[in-house]
Amino acid sequence: MALIAIHRLAPAAGFDVLREVSQHTDTKLHLVAQIVIAWVLGQPLPQPVGQELDAAVQRRSA
């Protein structure tokens, strides 16, 4: 929900972003979701996850 609200993505696109970040960073999907929730609550994003998250959102927004 956080990605959907922050980046104004469709629900399916929000899930696709999480899945892509998981695949491209070799991080379990549930851990990516936890990292995004922690980010929304004020914690910094780990660099590889943050970079891939930005790239995946841009791909969906284009």
C-alpha positions in Angstrom: 0.0 0.0 0.0 2.8 2.4 0.8 4.3 2.2 -2.7 0.8 2.6 -4.2 0.1 5.7 -2.2 3.5 7.4 -2.4 4.1 6.7 -6.1 0.5 6.6 -7.2 0.8 3.2 -8.7 -1.9 0.7 -9.5 -2.1 -2.1 -7.0 -0.8 -4.7 -9.4 2.1 -2.4 -10.3 2.9 -1.9 -6.7 3.3 -5.7 -6.3 5.3 -5.9 -9.5 7.7 -3.3 -8.1 8.2 -5.3 -4.9 8.7 -8.5 -7.0 11.3 -6.8 -9.3 13.2 -5.3 -6.4 13.3 -8.8 -4.7 14.6 -10.4 -7.9 17.1 -7.8 -8.8 18.6 -7.5 -5.3 18.4 -11.2 -4.4 16.3 -10.4 -1.4 13.2 -12.4 -0.3 10.0 -10.6 -1.2 8.8 -10.5 2.4 12.0 -8.8 3.4 11.7 -6.2 0.7 8.1 -5.5 1.9 9.5 -5.1 5.5 12.2 -2.8 4.3 9.7 -0.6 2.5 7.5 -0.4 5.6 10.5 0.5 7.7 11.3 3.2 5.1 7.8 4.7 5.4 8.2 4.8 9.1 11.4 6.8 8.8 14.3 4.3 8.4 16.7 4.7 5.5 16.5 2.3 2.6 19.6 0.1 2.1 21.3 1.3 -1.0 20.8 -1.6 -3.4 17.1 -1.8 -2.4 16.7 1.9 -2.7 18.3 2.1 -6.1 16.3 -0.8 -7.5 13.1 0.6 -6.0 13.6 3.9 -7.8 14.4 2.1 -11.1 11.4 -0.2 -10.8 9.0 2.7 -10.0 10.4 4.7 -12.9 9.8 1.7 -15.2 6.2 1.5 -14.1 5.6 5.3 -14.3 7.0 5.6 -17.8 
